[in-house]
Amino acid sequence: MSEQHTHRAAANESPYPPPPAVLDAVAEASTRINRYPEVYPTTLAEAIAAHHRVPVEQVAVGAGGAGLIQQMLHLVARGRRRGEALFAWRSFEGYPLIAEGMGVPVRRVPLRGHAHDLEAMAKAVRRRTKLVFLCSPNNPTGAAIRQDELDAFLARVPRRVFVVLDEVYRGFATDPATADGLRTLPAHPNLVVLRSFSKAYGLAGLRVGYAVGHPGPIAGLRAVTMPFLVPEVAQAAAIAALAAEPEYAARRREVAAERDRVLRALREAGVGAPPSEGNFVWLPLGERTDAFEAACRAEGLLVHAFPGEGARVTIGLPESNDLLLKVATGTAWSRP
């Protein structure tokens, strides 16, 4: 299988190259790569703050969503007694990997179906719990938390517990009931909203993410940010991407439309796939997962397999999505 015939559907990357304005900004900034960037990416933080109409004191910038997750866990790890992190499972693989690598204890609350069981998660909060991660839409299952569910959860969680609403996929959500962390934020000083340029803006290779919250927790995040963390090229690309929001919004609508087309086709063919609000679909295949992944690979389609559970497949260009449907609706891989 040669690289040029490989369809990358494993990492939730955008199938679209950056718009010309973003490429121009990258090219211009690249002429200065012999110089260090800003110690802290203030210019980018100001652009993000203006985009979301919040004070710049409410924005922290990091190395992708994962970098900010690490910074939040660093705050939890400080002190004589380390707090624990709580999250649904299965959810983003980075939560336990980063936490355990930093010595932060974790607890997992099983999903209900394919969605967060927020009632069970609220009951699971205890004195040692300092941080709760909510991933909406959830990676890898695609289920989004509804606004009423989020409101009820935040009303039950003590304000001493930070709730990190990981919304790196929210730009693809089309269900109007999907929770909006930025609109929820004003009433909850313990809420921190994570977003990223990797998915919604297709800048995964540049690793730029940001958090929006109240000034207190955001100051804490800024205090544990490494100097010169975000290269100027990445900052320039992100600022240009914000300026190109209408073009990116149109691309996200195209991805969402393809996602819904794929889901309809899978269901019509009798292949179980739950609703998704992300730029991917989840196939809960259980013990058939490995066979499905192998069948996809044989056709030149790379998917993210979770052995014994299921496969997450990124929505790409129509030809990539058609290849997914060809494999998923076939029978060879599903035979005992």
N, C-alpha and C positions, 0 to 999 in steps of 0.2 A: 504494500500500500504506500504509494508515494505521497509526499507532503502536499503536492498541489491538488491531489484528489481526496484529501482528507477534509471532512466537514467537522469543524470544531464545535461540538454541542455539549461540552462537559464543564465549562468554566463560567457560564452565564455572561460571556462577553457580547458586546454589540457586534452585529454583522456588518455595520456600516463604518467606513473610514471617516475621520474627522472632516467637518466642512472646510472649505478653502480658507475662511477667515481664521479658523483655529490653526490650521497648518501654517498660515502666514505668521501668526503670532509666535508659534513654536520656532519657526525659522529665524525670525528677528531676535528672539531671546537667546537662541543658540549661539549667536555671535559673541555672547558674553559669558560663556561657560567657563572661561578662565578665571572668573570672579565668583566669590561666594554670594549666595542670595541674602536676602534680609535675615537677620538673626531670628526674628519671628515674622511669619508671612502676614504682616499687617495690611498690606495693600489688598491681598486676596480676601482677608477677613472683612475688610471694609466693603469690598464688592459683594460678598455673600450677604452681609448685613443689609446693604441697600436692596439687594434682590428680594430678600424676605421681609424687608421693612421692619427690622429690629435694630436696637443699638448694637454697635460693634462689640461692646462689653459682653454681649450674649452669644458671641461666636468664638469657637476654638477650631483651629485647623490642624489636621494631622495627616499621617501617611496612610491614607485610605481609611475605610471604616475599621479595619483590623487594628490599625495603629491607634485609633482613639479608644477602641475596646481595651487595648493593652494599657493605655494611660488611665482609664477608669479603674482597671484592676490594680494598677500601681497605687492609686489612692486607697483602695481597700486593703492592700497588703501592708500599709504602713502601720506602725504602732506595735505595742507589745503583744496584743492579741489580734491576730488577723481575722477579719470578717470573712464570711462565706458568700459565694455567688450562687444565685438560683436562676434556673432557666428551664424552659420546656425541652422535651426530647422526644423525637429527634428534631433538632433545630440546627443553627449554624455550627459547623464543626469547629470553628475557631474559638468558641466560648470555652469549652473544656481544655482544648489544646493550649491556649494562651494562659488560662487561669492556672492550670496544673503546672505549667512551666514556670510560673511565678510563685508557686507555693500557696496559691489561694484555694482553699477547699471549695468544692462545688457540690450542688445537689440538683438532680434532674427530676422534673415532674412530667410524667408521661402525657403525650398528646391525647386529646379526646377525638377519636377519629383521626383527622389530619390537621386539627386546629389546636391552638392553645386552650388548655383547660384552666381558665383564669380563676374560677372558683377554687379549684384545688391548689393553684399556685398561691392565692391569697392565704389559704389555710396553712400552707407550708412555710410561710414567713415566720421566723422565730428571732429571738434576741440576737443571735449571732449573725443573722442575715443582714448584710450591708448593701447588697447590690442585686437587682433583678434585671435580667435581660428579657425583653420581649421583641421577637422578630416578626415584623408585619410589613408586607407579606412574608410568610415563614419560608425560610430556606431549609429543606428542599421541597416541602409539600405544597407551597403556593397559597395556603390559606391566609386570609387577612383578618386582623382583629377589627371588629365593628366598633364604631364610636361609642355606642351604649355600653359595650363590654369594657372598653378601656375606662370610661368614666366610672363605672361601678368598681372596677379593680382599684383604681387610684384612690377612690373614697375609702377603701378598706385597708390599704397599705400604710403603715406608719410613715410619717414624713421624715423620720431619721433614715429611712431606707431609700437609696437612690434607685429610680426606675429608669432604665435605659431603653428607649423605644427605638429599635434598629429599623429604620425605614429606607434602607438603601435601594429597595425595589419598589417603593411606593409610587414612583413616577409612572409605572406601568399599570397601576390599579385603575379600573374603570367602574367598579361597584361604588355607587355614591354613599353606601353605608360604611365604607372603609374609614377607619379612624385616621384623623389628621393630627399628628403630634404637635405641629407648630401652632395650630389653633387651640389645642388643648393646653399648651404650655403655660399661659399666663396665670392660671389658677393653681398651678402645682409646682412649688419651688424645688421639689425633689425629682422632677422629671427632666431628663436629658434626651434630646432627639438626635439621632445619628443619620446623616445622609452622606452620599458619596458621588463623586464625578465618574466613578468606574463604570457603573451600569447605565444610569439615565443619560449620561453624556458621553459614553463610549471612550473614556480616557483611562481604562484599566491599567495600561502600561506606565502611566505617570504617577499612580498612587497618591491621589488627593481625596481626602474626606473631610467632613466637618461636623461639629456638634453645635447645637443651639440649645441654650438653657438659661437659667437665671444667673446673674453675675457671680454668685458665690461658687457654685460648682464649676462654672466656666473658668473662673480664676484659678481654681484648683487644677484643672486640666492644663491651662497655660503654664502653670508653675512646673509641671513635669514634662514639658515639651523640650526635646533636644534642640539646641541651637542649630540654625541652618537646615532644619529638617526637610523643608519643601523646596526643591530646586526652582530656580527662576523660570526655567522652561515649563515646569508643571504649573506654576502659578500663572504664567502668561496664557497657557492653554485653558486653564479653568476660567480665568476672567473673560477670555474670548468666547468660551462656551456659554457663559451666562448671557453674554450679549447676543448670542445666536439662539436664544431660548425658543423662538417660534419654529425654527427649523428642527431643533431637537424634539420639541413637543409633537411635531408631525411624525417624526421617526418613531417615537414611542407609541403613537396611535397605530402606526403600521404594524409594529411588533405585537401590540395587544390584539389587533384584528387577526393576525396570523395565529396567535395563541388560541383565540377562540375558534378559528377554523379547524385547527388541529384537534382541539378538544371535541368539537362536534363530530369530526370524522372518526376519532377513536371510539366515541360512544356508539355511533352508528354501527361500527364494526364489532361491538360487544367487548371492547377493551376498556377495562375499568380505569378511569382517570378522574380524580377529584377536581373541583373548580380551582383555578389558579388566578391570582392577581399579579403575579410576577412575570418575568420574561422567560419563563420555563414551565414545563409540565412535569408532573410526578406520576410515575407508573408504579403502583404498589404491587410488585410482582412476587414478593416473597422468595421462595426457593428457586423460582425461575429467573431470577435477576441475572445471574452469571451467564446463563444461556442467551438471554436477550442481549446482554452487553457484547457477547462474542459474535452474535449475529449482526449487530450494528457495526462492529469493528470490521467484519468481513465485507461489509458494503461501503466502508470508508467513512462511517459515522462514529465519532467519538462521543460517548455519553458518560455521565458520572454515575457509576454503579455503587450501591450500598448493599453488599452481599447479604442475602437472606431477608432484605427489606424491600428494596425497589430501586428504580433508576430515575434520576433527574435529567431531563433533556432540555437544553437551551433552545429557545425559539430563534431561528436564524432566518436566512433568506428563503423564499418559497421552495427552491430546489432542495435545500437541506431539510426543510420540514416535510416535503413529500417523501424524501428518503426515510425519515422516521416512520411515516405512515406505512410505507411499503414493508418495512421490517415488522412494525408492531402489529399489523393486520395479517401478516403471514402466519403460517402454522408450523414451519420446520423447527423453529427455536422452542416452541411451547410443548412439543411432544415429549412425553415421559422418556 
